[in-house]
Amino acid sequence: MAQQKIIIYQIFTRLFGNRTNVCKQNGTIAENGCGKMNFFSDEVLQQIRAKGITHVWYTGIIRHASMTDYSSFGIPRQHPAVVKGRAGSPYAITDYYDVDPDLAEDVNKRSAEFDALVERTHKANMKVIIDFVPNHVARQYHSVVKPEGIVDLGATDNQSMGFSSDNNFYYNVGQQFSPSIDLYAGESEPYTEYPAKATGNDHFDAYPGKNDWYETVKLNYGVDYCDAGGRSEHFSPVPNTWQKMLDILLFWAARGVDGFRCDMAEMVPTAFWSWAIAKVKTINPGILFIAEVYNPMDYRHYVAAGFDYLYDKVGMYDTMRSIICDGCPTSKITTAWQWVDDINEHMLYFLENHDEQRIASNYFAGDAFRAYPALVANVLMRKNPFMVYAGQEYGERGMDEEGFSGCDGRTTIFDYWTVPSLYRAFVSKESTDEERELSRLYSEVLNIANAEKAVSEGDFFDLMYVNEHIAERQYAFLRKANNELLFVVANFDGAKASLTVNIPDHAFTFLHIPRKDVVATDLLSGTNVAVHFGSTTSVNVDVDAYKCVILKMQLSMETEEIFNAHNKEEYPPAHTAEHLLNQTMVRMFGCARSSNAHIERKKSKISFILDHKPSRKEEKEIEVRMNELIEEDLPVKYEVVDRNHIPDDISIDRLPEDASENLRIVRIGDYDACPCIGKHVRSTSQIGKFVMLGTNWDEMKHSFRIRFKII
């Protein structure tokens, strides 16, 4: 089965399907209404799938603090002093095992309604992601539907200890909770808490301010933040909170959830994530974990801990926003992806989410169409996933003053409200012409990402280093898989651009592009364009203001052209070492040869699919064995055979379908033999010394990447 480009659609469930269009500031649920899980019918879900969506993140599913009184249904009432907004924040969880009653048509059947939503979403060929909020809970957390045998958070805490690895919370012993807020909030009795628990945003005293996460309580994972000797970790034996949070993850995974977006994952120790994710994936290997992280220096720690994807906020998002709003040069896109290139497949790109301002708001671009080039670039440039926030594709402005949220360019997460563009698109069916056009553009690009193998599986080549003349307002790159090549130019400028985009020799080498003239089709306009790779190394294109060109080319890879044009001979020592390393890995680990290698003069990368993560001893053994083979001075020889006379020891499983009748076999002594058209050294002693620069392990894919250089 072909690899699929992941496109996540974030839905703020409470708002999406709200059929009530009253929008009274600070309105109650009775006044303003609320979206329901049942709104997502087969028809609505098919509409979403038709946009090119593969995964739906239903935000706010788990029961959280709210001012709405559901005590008649056995649900504890929350004191309004520790609830933000009438609807409350979906990140102030009151019961990890319950479904938010606001979202149910029948409160008593809220759990069954969620199960039905999961089933319908799967039926529509999409997967389900929900929030996992591991760092903090609501002040009045209490589970009323926890499974038998589960002990509630904090139920067995020793509140006379500020910190204990057996406690679920941190305590300010002998202190009353005294934040700088109104503790009455209209009630006859104030909210009281003694001893005061630490606040969710790592506020370890009894006096949080109104800008703190005062409505939440920090969970204790065995880290003593107030140790006299500095922060200390107490992870053995396993802290009580670890097991309770693992139970919660397993509970929702068993309900059919396909992934978790982990709120503020970087505020929870990576040791917990390594432990918990491994245990969940042992039972459900395909489940996804997405981390909300903001410190780029810690990204690789969270990948190593088992996360499949990380927010690329302080990188690609900030860069794209700066290009759109501030005139930052488009060459900075190159800097953004290069910063995390070794973990790029783990980065989640986005232009909106519930924390960020809407593109069309007065605080961002003011016009959603201005971000269209950023959409095309982010969706098509790499294999990693992309996320759309519901309403983004209609140009939702987020300029309402809903209540607690205020007018800040964001769609509220605290209030009962209706999102105007979504109401017009899914309820009244009265979208404006501009909304329909923007939605069409989004669907077009997202479906291209779904359909084109060059996007989901192909190699990426950034063209900006040889195109400084467009590095202010345009961005150009190539994607290629097998014989299909995509040439993409995004114009971030408000004026039409007539461009000559250079294609460097290295692109022809790296992507194995034949030097020949081809006819390309613009996937957006349907027009045909002649591309003269046979006589030039540039492409001429006209790109309208805030628009893009996506040229698709079918390349014929005939034998003579490959032999004459293929430039893997650029650095024969590294290419010969690639052959040796492939065979060494096959013999040591019983794996297949690599299908993902980037071999270059300065440093090279190559990946293998293994049944386990190699130990440090095994990694060292790879390097030792490689240098032993080099020192043996094995001869490197060639032979050309036709398809009817392929030697028994040669596999042609990975040859492209249109490979030539004659094949060139490269033999390195009696150690390795495989079809190859590149240039090699005459014997292995000419390689030099093989040095491993580092490795990366992708637990989900069992992919082991080796970085090496030849000295």
N, C-alpha and C positions, 0 to 999 in steps of 0.2 A: 504494500500500500504506500502511495506517495506521501511524503511528509506534508503536513498542512500548516499553512501560515495561521498563527493564532491571532484572532481579532476579538478582543474583549469589549463587551458593551456594558458599561456600568449603569445600572438602573437604580435610582433612589426610589424604592418600591412604594413608599408612603405617598409620593407625589405623582408618579408616572401616570397611573390610571385613575386619577381623581376626576370623577364626573361632575363634581360640584365646582362651579366657576365663580364663587362668591369673592374670595380673597379679601376678607376683612382682616385688618391689621390686628395681630394678637388674637385672632379668632379661635374659638374652640373647635373640636372635631365636629360638633353638631352644627356649627355655623359654617365652617369652611370645607367640611368633608375630608375624606382620606382615600387614597388609592388602596385597592384590595388585590390580594394575590389572584383572585378569581378573574380579574380583568384580563389576565394573560391567557386568553383563549388560544385554541389552535390557530385561529386566523391571525391574531395579533403576533403570536410567536413566529408564524411563517413570514409575516411582514418584516420582523426583525431579522430573521435568517436570510431573507432576500437581500438585505443590506450587505451581506458578506460576513455576518457575525458568526463566530464559532463558539464563543463562551459568553454566558450572561452572568454578570456579577450583580446579584440581588442584594443591594445595600440595605441594612437595617432589619434583617429577618429576626434576629434573636431579641428576646424581650429586653427592653431597656426602660430607664426611668422616664416617666411621663406624668403630666398633671391630670390626665384623664383618669377618672375613678372607675376601676374594674373590680372593686372589692366584692360586688355581688356575684362575681364569677370565681371567687376564691383567690383572687390576685391581690397581693398586699398593695395598699395605697402608698404613694410616695409623698413625702413632705415637699411642698413646692419650693422651699428655700434651697433645696439641693437638687433642683431640676432646672436646666437651662431651656427656656422656651416652653410653650404649652405642650408641644409634642415631645420635647426632650431630645437630647443627643443620642443617636444610635450607638455611641461609643461609651455610654454609661450603662453597662449591662446590669440588669437586676436578677436575671436567671439564665444561666448559660444553656439550660436544657429546654427552655420554653421558646415559643414563637410569639412575636409581638402581636398582641390582640387587636391593635389598630388595623392590621392588615387582613383580618378575617371577616368574612360575611357572617359567619356564626362563630362567636368567640369560643364556645365549647368545642368546636371542631377545628380550631386553628392549626393544630398539629397535622390533622388529616389533610387540610387544605394545602399546607406546605408540601406534604408528600405528593399530592396531586400535581402541584406546580412543577416539582422536579420531574415527575413522569411526563408531563406535557412538554417540558423543555427538551427532554431527551428525545421524545417523539418527533420534535421539530429539528432534530439533528444538531442540537447545541448542548453544551455542557454547562453545569451549574457551579458557580463560585459564590461563597458567602463570606462574611467577615468573621475572623477569629480575633478577638480583642484580648490579648494576653497580658497587657501591662497593668490594667486597672479595671475596677468595677465600680458600680454605683455605690454611694454611701450606704444605702439601705438594701444592699444585696441580700436576697433570700430566695432560694429555689423552692418552689412548691410542686414541681413536677419531676424532680430528679429521680433517676432510676433507683430501684431498690439496692441497698448496699452502699450507695454514694453518700458520703458525709459532706455537709455544706461547708463552703469556704468560711473560715474563721470560727467554726463551731467548737473546735477543740483548742483554739489558741490560748496561750498563757499570756494574758493581757498585762501582767506585771513585768513583762520583759519587753524592752524596746525592740530588740531583735532576738529572734531564735529561728534556726533553720527549720524547726518544726511548726512555726507559725505561718499562716497564710498572709498576714498583714504586718505592718510596722506600727508600733504604738509610741505615743508621746506620754509616757507614764506620768500619772498625776496631773495631767493637763486637760482642760475642757476644750473642745473644738470651738475656736473663736475666730472665724474668718471675718474679713471686712465686707460683709454683706448683711442684708436684713434677714435675720434668722426666723422672723415670724412670717414674712411673705404673705400677709393677709390671713394667716391662721390664728386661732386663739392661743395656741401653745407654740413656743419656738421649737426649732429642731435642736435636739441635744445629742451629744456624742462624748462619752467619757469612758476610758481615756481616748483622746483624739487620735485618729489613725492618720498616717502620712498620706499626703495628697498625690494624685496620679502623676503629676509632672515633676516627680522627685522633689517635692517640698516636704522636708522632714521635720516640720514643727506644727504646732496647733493653730497657726495664724496665716493661712493662705489668703492672698488678695483676690479681688474680683476678676483679675485677669489670669489667675491660676486655674487649674482644672479642679476647682474646689468641690465640684459635685462628684468627684471620683476618689477612689482609694487605691493606693499603690499596692500591687501584689508582690509578695516576698518569694524570690526564687533562690534564696540562700546567699544573697549578697548583702553584707553589712556595710551600708553606705556611711555609717556614723562611727565606725571603728576608730578608736583613738590612734591607731597606727596607720590609718588610711583605709580606703575601701578594701574589704577582705571577702574572699569567696569560701563558702561552706557547702560543697557539692557532694560530699561523701560522709554519711550515707545520702542517698538521693533525697532532696528536700520534699516535704509533704506536698507543696504546691505543684511540683513537677508532675507527680502522679495524677493529681486532680485535673490538671490541664490536659494531660494525655488522655484521660478518660473522656473529656469533653470533645477532643478532636476525633477520637474513635467513635463516639456517639453519633456525630454528624456525618462522618464518613460512612457509617453503616446505614444512614438514611438516604444514601445515594448522591451525596454532595461530591463533586468532582475536583474541588479545589478550595483553598482558603486564601483570602487576602488578609495578611496578618498585620493588624494595625500597630504602628509604632514598634515594629519588630526590633529595632536597634536599642530599645529601652529594656530588652530582655536579654540575658546573657546567651552568647552563642553556644555555650555548653548545653543549655537546655534544648536549643533547636537541634543540635546534632543528635542528642539522645531521643527526642520526641519524633522528629521527622523520620529518622531511621526506623523507629518502631511502627509508625503509621504506614510507611511505604513497604514494610515487610508484609503487611496485611493487604494493602492496596497500592501496588507499585505505580499505578498510573496517576495517582492523585497529585495535584499541583499545590505548591506553596509559593505564594507571592509576598515579598517583604516590602513594607513601607520603610525605606531607609533613606537617609539624607546625607550621611557622611561618606563621601567617596573613598576616604582612606580605609573604611571598614567594609567596603563592598565585597572584597574577595573573601573575607572572613565568613560572610553570610552565604556566599556560594559554597564555600567549603563545608559549611554546616548543613547543607542539603537543600537550600532554597533553589527553586527552579528559575524564578525571575525576581528582579529587584527594580523598584522605581528608578528610572533615570531622570530624576528631577534636577539635581544640582549638576547638570551636565547638558544633556540634549534638550530638555524642556527649557531651561533657563536660556540656553543659546538660541533656540528657535524664537522664543518670546522677544529676546533682545534684537534679533534680526528683523522681526515683524514690526516692533514698536520703536526701536531706537536707532535703526539704521546700522546695526552691527554688521560687519562684512560676512558674507556667506562662507568665506574661507574658514570661519570659526566652527562650522559644522564638522569639518575635517578634524579639528582639534578635539571636539567633543567625542567623536567616535573613537579616535585613536587613544584617548585617555583610558578607555575600558575595552580596548580591542581584544585582549586575551580572554575576556569574559563576556564578549558582546552578545552572544546567543542567550545570555541570562538577563539582559537589560530590557525592561518594559518601557517602550516609548509612549508618550501621550502628550496632548495639547490642552486637555481639560480633565479635571476630576472634581469631586465635591469640595476639595480644599482650595482649589485654585479659582481665579476669576474667569468668568466666561469671556471667550475671545471677542464676542460682539459687544461686550460691555464698554462703558466709557473709560474704564480703568485699564483696558487691554488695547485691542485694535480698533474697537468701535465699528468694525465691519468684518463679519465672519469670512467673507470671500478673500480678504487679505491673507488669511492663514492657509488658503488652499495649497499654495506651493509647499508649505511646511508639512501639510498632510501627505502629499504625494511623496515627498522626500522621506519622511519618517516611515511611511507604510512600505515603500518599495526598496529602500536602500539596503536593508539587511534581512536576515532570517528571523530575527527576534520578534516578539509579539508587539502589537499596538493596541491601545485602549481608546475607546470613544465614550464620552460621558453623554448619556441620553439628553437630547436637546441640542447638543453641539452641532449635529448634522443638519439642524434646522436654523441655526444662527440664534439660538436662545441668548437673550441679552443679560439676564440676571440682574436687572436694574430695579427690581421691586423692593419695597421696604416692608418686609413681611411681619416683623415683630421683633423678637429677640435678635434676629440676624441683622437687621438694619440694611440700608442700601449700600452694598459694598461690592457689587459686581459679581456676587456669587449667588447660586441658588440655595436657599435656606436648608439647613439640616436640622433646625430646631423648631420649626413652626408647621402648622397645618396650612397647606397652600396648594395652588395649582400652577404648574409650569405652562405659561401661555402657549409656547410653540408646540409642546407635546399635546396639549388639549386640542389645538387646531388640527394636529396631524392624526391623532388617534381617537378623539371623541367627536368633535364637531365636523371633522373632515373638511375643514375650511382653511387649509394652509394657504399662505400668500404665494404669489408667483416666485418671489425670491426664495422663500423657504423650500418650495418644491424643487427649484433649480439647484440649490445647495445640497439638498438631500440626494438629488440625482448624481451630482458630482461625487459625493461621498460613496454612494453605493457603487458607482462605476469603478472608483479606485480600489475600494475594499474587495470587490469581486475580481478585479485584475490580480490582486494579491493572492486570492484564493485559487485562481485558475492557472496562473503562470508558474511553471516549475522553476523558472529562473529566479523567482522571488522567494519561494518557499524552500528551495534546495540549492540554488545556484551560488556561484562565487560573486563577490562584490569588488569593484575596482573604482576608486575615487579618482576623478580626472582633474581635480582642482590644481594639482601641483604643476601642471603644464598649461594651465589656463588662467594665469594671473589677471588677464584682461577682463574676465567675468567674475572675479573673486569678490566683488563688492555686493552685487545684487542677484547673481544667478548661482545655481549649484548643479553640477553635472556628474553623472556616474554611469557605470555599466554593471549589468547583472547577466550572468551566463550559466546555463545548464545544458549539457550535451551540445546540440547544434542550434540552440535558441539563444539569441542575444537581445537584451533590452538596453537601449540607450535612452537615458532619462535626463531631461533638463527642466529645472524648476526656476521660474522667473519671479523673484520676490519684489520686483520693481513695479511702480505704478505706470510705467511706459512700456510699449512694445519693444522687444529686443531682437535685432537681427544679428545672429552670432555665428562665428566660426569656432567650433569646439575641437581642439586638438586631441588626437588619440596617440599616446606615446608608444614607442616600440615595445616597451615593457608590457603594455596592455595586450598587445598581440601575442606576446610570449606567454604571459601569465594565464591568459584566458584561452590560449590556443585558437586565435582567430585567424582564418586563412586570408591571405592578401588577394582579395578578389572583389569585384563589384557585385552588389546585391541590391534587391529591392526591399525596402523597409515599409512597414505599415504603422501609422500612428494609431495606437490603440484608443486614443481619445477622440480623434476626428475621423478616423477611417481612411484618411488620405494616404496615398503611396508616395514614397520618397526614394530617389536613387541615392545609394551610398557607395562611393567610389573607393573602396578599400584597396582596389587593385592599383590605383594610380596616385592616391593621396592618403594622408594620415590625418584627415580632419573631416568633420561633418558640419554642413551649413544648415542652420535651422532658424525659423522665425517663431518667436514665442510671445504671445500677447501678454499684456499687463496682468500680473497675478495669476498666470496660467502656466501650463506645463506641456511638454511634449514627451511622449513615451513611444519610441520607435522600436518595433519588434522585427528582428531579422532572422531568417532561417539560413543557416550556414551549411554549405555542402563541404564535407571534409574529405576530399578525394586524396588518394595516397600520395600522388606526386606533390600536391600542394602542401601536405603535412610535412613530408620529408624536406622540402625546400624552405618552408616558412617557419617550421617549428624551431623555437629558439631555447629549448630547455638546455641546449648546449652552452648557455650563457655561463654557467659555472659547473663544469663536469665533475669536480671533486664532490660537491654536495649532492649532485644527482646520483652519483655512484654510491655514495653513503646511504642515500634513500633506499636503494635496492638492498644493501646489506642489512639495514635496520628493519625493513619489512620482513626479510627472511628470519632475522634474529627473533623478532617478536612472534612470528608464526611458530618457531621451534620452542621458544621458552614458554609461551602461554596458550598455544593451540588456537590462536585467533586467526581471522582472515587478514589479508593484506589491507593496508590503509586505502580508503577512498577519499581521504581529506588531508592533503598535504600541500604545503606552501614552501617550496624549496628555493632559497635565495642565497646570494653570496655572503651577506653579513650574518644572517641568522635564519633558521628554518623552523617550521612547525609541522608536525605530523600526528594524526590521531588514530587510535585503534579501539575497537570494541572488545572489551575483555570481560571475563566472568567475575573478576575481583579487582579491587584496587591494589596495585603492586606495593609491596613493602619497600622501605628504604633500602633494604638489602638487595631486593630484586632490581630496584632502579640502578643501584651501583653496579650490579652484575651486567646490566644492559650495556653500560658504558665500557666496562672492562672487556666484555666479549667483542664489542665493536672494534676496539683498538687492537685486540688480538688478531682479528680478521684482517685489519689493515696491515699489520706487521707481517702477516703471512705472505704478502705480496701475491695475492691470487690474480691470475690473468683474467682480463675482461675481453670477451670475444663476441662477435655478432654473426648471425646467420639469417638469411631471408628465406621464408618458406611460404607456400600457398596454403589456403585453408584446407585443402585435401591432404596435406602432409604435415599436420601439426604434431610435433613430438608428444609422446604420452605424458611427459612431465610438465607440459605447458597448459595452463588454464586460460581460456578466452572468455570466461563468464562476464568480465567487466568491460569487454570491448564494446564501443558504441555500435548500434545496429548498422550504421552505414560505413563501418570500417572497411578498408580495402581488401581485396582478395589476397594480396601479398602482405605478409607480416614479418616484422623484423624482431628477431629473438636476441636478447642480450643475456649472455652467460658469464657469471663470475665464478671461475673455477668450477668445482662441483657443488658449490654452496647454494647458488641461486640462479634461476632462469625465469625470465618473464618477457612478454612482448613489450617493446618500448621503442620510441623513435627519437629520443634525445641523444645527446653526445656524452660520452663517459671518458674517464681516464683509461690508460692502457692496462694498468695493474693497480691493485688496491694500495700499494705503498705510496702511490702518487696522491692519495686522498689527503694525507696529512694526519692530524690528530682530531678525533671525535670528542667534543666536549658537550655534555648535557647542561643546558642553562637553567632548566627547571621543568616541572610537570604540573598538570592540572587534572583533576578527576571530577567528572560529571556523574554523580551517583544515579540520577534518573536515567541517563542514556548509557551508563557504564562505559563512557568514553574517556580514554586516557590519552591526553595530549602531551607530546614531548617537544620541548623547544631545544634546539641544538645549533651549534656552529662548528665549522671546520677551520682548524688553525693550520 
